[in-house]
């Protein structure tokens, strides 16, 4: 090439060329080795858009150029590296002869002068086909160096020339240059690793040939073999030195790069290089390098580091004894930090850490506290993905083999699938036992009972007082544990030893039965949610699961309620299960369930009449109402229960029973619960409402007296004693050492027996509010129907009379309603003014506003403001 052309190229592309030094540059180029200007743009286009076959052809052409013109080949490869970094034309022949540090110093200024944007470059993962470009760039180096002889690579100084630049380019201040140069450097390292293996095999072959030929060849031939052996050893050593220099310089620096894309790529290449050269496992600097990436700030880097470590300890990985020993020692130091990742802020990283710790080689080295921490992630994590991985860990290392999770079957087709099934089938098992035909019901029953029993034992040992969040455990195992939908198995285990059918077996302990009921309740709730939210393609399967639950649980519900009646928590769980199943069955009338309606209604009534929590009463009431849609027996039971509760409430509200107000609270709870679910529990009794209002008025009078006494004491400068302070006192220890329970007893002693406490006051407010609503509703119903026709009015009055059940009369109710509303409203105002309990004040205010809204909008023909003429 003529000097003038070289000068033109340098002026156009090189960052270190300026017009005033044209003659000096011309002289330097004339004395330099001749090199062809590379067509980097066409090669870069191939890397970005073409197939690996086209890249291989270009790589072979480059290898041919290496043997023909080394300088042009090096310039072409380095120019390609910079062009893939978004800097085309940045490198010239003169730059190639100068020091790489000088070029890197001037490169940022050249980029600004050219107006280039290096943030978007062909190898960037944000660019279309960026990943393909990276893969093709790696193949270019692999093909280009693999087709050449290893000794020729060293003798021609190609390796030295490339290493001289690839050792410096990854340190550039421009991110795209660091990324592209890191890809090139580590691809060259991998290619040199293959060349090292080839040279090693050649050296071993020559060495064996020399050993076997001693005494069979003449001295000249033996001397030639010795020279060949020495030359191959030197080539092998030089290749290893060049490879290790690139590797040890690039990896430590780029694994700490500020850009997460470069760190992630470096970690990926370290994994590939360790697979290529297992000797790297024996060096702590490489295993520790991966370990340090566990704490990287980027999620993808942490995730990749965990996956790499999981592959190291995979049971299917074949390692030498020395490598296994080194990895075992490394695991002792790294395990604690790996356990910390199960609490990672990113769910994918935490799940990957659990998946990694599930490997037997790591799980068996965990300490007890670390093991418990991992196991507790099934309830401690907020992420479904993490809880599912923790469930798989429990299935592998807590439960007995084969666990409770169903193994995923390999996806095969045709003859391969049949062959796979034949190979996996245990010897001696027939088609039915393995899943074909009808199946072995006895074996399935045993496996089901074992799975449910193991899950109950896990809850008993690991969860203790955290059984209320059993739904997290069930949700984690739900996709993979068929035993969670074996409803008959769970029912039989809950009833084992409780009847003649289970004679000979000891019943399960109350704690075990409670854990089992928690599992059953969470499973039924999950199945019910899936039915409601199922996609069209899943409706049949989810409905079938819920239908089976109804078929197996509802018929046994009376016996279950009878067995669990002494335990409040067990009764609560069963009542919720019954509510879910009965409501589903009544809503899906096409599905028939065999149920003894009378026995179930009586069991539900017993549960409601006992000393049950509020939620138990609510669930049992909902179950009765759902059953009443299909069975007249349920409606009769509900009305009998309502009348019984009404009579008990009326009896306790009599003036002569003021000392039994403690008994009134559970009755008022049932009264309020049934009033909110479909019936007027006062049955139109104005007398009952007046007695409730009298109780509230007594509390108003007592609070007014206490307030007046407090004001007088304050005026005299005295301090009220603790027993004089009403219920809304501050909590905490007193100077005299009295506790909250003692203060509560003193307050109880200070409050007259005829005055309701705060809880009963709240219940009375709600009972009165619902009763007023029912009375207004019935009166309005009769008024509106009466305006239509006499027949409709008669039908409405008959319907209201049925609701009153003979305890009240509609005309009396209609006449007394305005007075009762006015009195209720006045008492609410007095409670807001005098009561020192904020809860009572709030509910009284709510009731007052509710009554005002009711009076305003009930009807233009029905007034609640006073006596009507």
Phi, psi and omega in degrees: 000140182287151180299326182297320179295319179298318179297318179299317179296317181295319178297326187279329190236333189277138180284347184255017184251135175224159186296319184298339182254035185296316184291320180296319178295322179298319179294322180294321182289327180295328182272347183282161176297147182287136179215143179277145176284122186287149174269070187294330184295319179291321178293319178295324177297321177296317180298322186280326193239336189270178183274165177302330178295317177294323177296321179296320178296317177296321179295321178293323176296320178294322177296322176296321177295328178299320180284336182268317183211097185297316181299317178295322180293317179295317179297322179295317182292316180290322176297323176297319179300315180288326179292323176290345173272005179086018182233070180291140177074019183280338186246137180235177180297318181295322178296324181297328180278340180275180179282141180300327181297321180296318179297317182293328179293323183272349186298314181301321179295321178295321179297317179294322180294324180280348180070033182271154178245096183282002180286335176244111185222162189301329183272358181292137178293344178278347181269146177302133180063025178294320180292323176297321180296319178297315180296318178293324178296320176296318179295325178302312179293320181296313180290318185295325180269335182288328183283352181261155179285137182299317179295322179293325177300321180284316184292327181279358181066018177294317180296317180294319181294318178292317182297324181303322180270322183287344174283339184254323184301323179296351179262010183295155179282344179272127186299316182298323178293318178298318181295308181298318180292326177294318177299314181296314183297314182286331173293321176295320177301316180294319178295320177293331175297318176295320178296323177297320178296321178296315179295325178295315178296321178296318179296318179296321179296315179295322179295318178294322179296322178293319181293320183281342183265002180294125181088351181250351179237164180281175184294323180295317179293321179295319178297322178295320177297321179295319178295322178294319178297316179295320179294317179295323178295320179294318178297318179297316181295316180295322179293319178295321179296315180296317180294312182295326179296315177296317184294310185287342177272323187278312189296308182301321182286316183284339175287349175248017182296152180288343182263127184290333177296318179291320179297317180295318179296319179299318179296319177299318181290325176299319177299314180296319182291325178291326174292325180290321183235092182300342179296339178294336177297333184278356181253120184299331185294335179270317176294321178292329179297318177293321181298320180295333179290350175298335184257017180294150181284343180270136183296315183297325180291314178299318181298317180293320179299319179294318180295324178296314180296322178298323178291328178300320187256014179296137180297335182277348182283133180262114180236156175287165181297321180295318179294317179297321179294317179295318179294326176296319177293322179294325181297325180298326181276328187266349189295320181300317180290330177290323177295327178299332183289344179292343176256023181298149181291341178261131184294324181294320179293315179298319178294320178295322178296318177296320178297323178291316181292343178290342179299130184304323182299332179265321183297323183286347179264357183285144174285166183298317181291326176292319179297315180296323179298317179294317181297321183287351176295342179292339176242341185273340182271149177270350185263133179297320181299318180292318180295324178294320178293322176296325177296320177294325175297315178298318180299327183274326191237354176249313180282154174288151177299139004268018181080194180247353181271143180276130180287142178286132180279140179294140181272105179230166182230150171062221184295328180296322179293317179296318179296320179297320179293322179293323181288322182284340185289127178298151183292133179093351180276136178270179184296321183293319181292332183270355177125348177271162179066217184276339179088159180265103185294324180295318178294318179297320179296318179296315180297321180295313179297320179296317181296313181294321179295320178296321179293321177296317179296323177297314179298322182291323185272325189256334187260324175059247183273012180257023183296341181295341178253031176299336180302331177292320178295313180297318178296326179290322181273345190306312185293339189238358184245097180297337183296340180290346176248014174272081189294321181296324179296316180294321178295316181295321178293325178291333182257002185298133180079003183258359181209177180294332180295330178256023183297136182102352179244143175283138180292156178290154180289157178303324180292320178293319179295323178296317177298320179296320179291326175298318178297313182297316181295317179294322180292318179295319179296320179294318179296321179293320178296321180294324178296319183288329186248016184288147173285162183305324181287345184250002185297319183295315183292319179291322177294322178297320179297318180288325177298319178295323177298317178297319184294327186264333187261316185301316179299331181266002184297319178301317179293320179297317179296325180291318181292322186267003185299326178293340182256117182298315184294321178294319178296320178299314180296317180295321180295324178290321176299315180298317180301312182297315185287317182293318177297321178295316182295321180288328177286337179246074186293342179290344179262118185267131178240129177282115183216140174274095188299321182295314181295319181293319180295320178294323179293320178294322179294319177299320180295325180283327182280342179283180178281074187256153175295165183298319181295325178297316179298318181297314182293319179295321178297316178298323179295317179297317179295323177293320178294328182296340177292335185245335187232129175294332179299323180292322178294318178297316179298319181297316180292321177297319179295319180297317179296321180296316179293323178298315181294320178296319181293317179296323180294318182286341179275355180294147183302327182285352180251028182294338179283354183252031181295333177296329177284338184288331186299308179297327178292319178295329177297314177294321178303310181294321182295317179288329178295325180281357187232034165121007180204148176279106184287345174279345180052037177073014183280109177290329180296320179295318179296321179296322180292322176296319179294326178295321178297317179295324179294325176296321178293322178299314180296319180294318179293324178295319178296316180296321180293319179295320178296321179294321179293321178295317179297322179293322179294325178279355181080017179266161178251133180290139175287164185298324182288345179271349183278132180293192191295329186276056178266164179287148181261152180131168182290143178263163178302329181277003177085011181286143181264175179297322180295322179293318178297323179297320179292322178294318178297322179296322178290328180285331181279130178299150183295334182277358181259126180290147177280184186297315183295315180294326178298317178297318179296318180296320177299317181289320179297318178294320179297316179291324179294317177299319179298317179295317181296317178295323181294316180294319179296318179295322180298315180293320180299313182291322179288328180292332178286344181278302180198157179298323181296317179293326177295317178298319179295320179294318179295325178294319179294320179292322178298324177295323178291326181285339174055029176081001179274343181208168179237144185296315180299318178297316178298317182297323182283325185272350186298313180300320180295318180295321179294317180296317179294319179296320180293321179294320180294322177299319179296318180294323178295320178297325184280320192252330188290139181263003174267121180296328179295316179295318179300316181297312181293326177294319177296317179299315180296321179297313180294325178296318180293322177298316180295320179296316181294328181285321189246011185291310181183155175279354180246001183231117181253143179240017185265343181176185180296137181257145177264000000 
